[in-house]
Amino acid sequence: MIDAIGHREYVGGLWDVIGGLQFQFMTGRGLEPHHVLVDVACGSLRGGVHFIPYLEAGHYLGIDMNSELIDAGIKEELGRDLYELKMPEFVVSDTFEFFRFSKQPDFAIAQSLFTHLIESDILLCLKNLRSVAKSNTKLYASFLRCDEPISNPKQSHPHDPFFYTPEQMRNFGESADWSSKYIGDWDHPRGLVMIEYFIS
């Protein structure tokens, strides 16, 4: 399917707009070149092509379940020269194996990931990230908001939409020992809203 529609469209398109938006948002929240960033569901590096040149070598950590997307991002978007210069780390996992990275993150972003996950998979992501987090680690996760809980699909799917209330998102965090702050609108062109998870 990736070959059929292309690595940019597979992750949702709006390549330049959403990639740039992620970078502007995270730097606005304090991301600096010396920080370590985990890009959760990094895909074909829509955000990574902005983060990797900005961060110090080895400070970008990308995790995704699809190795083909990562490979396409490196080959078609990042380029071998920048890859060898900046030495980003990648983990291919469908169970959020953050422990496989060599560094602990200062920041993490999950852009349009929880929009495709059932509750148990969101909790797995949050719990596994919490297990490797520093005391000051912050995770920013975008999601599709609804005002009342709805019946979502029964299985996570990379292209099915899942909607959650801010209260549900807060509860997910509490279950994984994260505190949270609802941010809401962050100028996402498809209306995704943002929540911050932190350790108190």
Helices and strands as residue ranges (DSSP letters): H 2-5, H 7-10, H 15-28, E 37-40, H 48-54, E 60-64, H 67-72, I 73-78, H 80-86, E 89-92, G 98-100, E 107-110, G 114-116, H 119-132, E 138-145, E 163-164, H 166-175, E 179-185, E 193-198
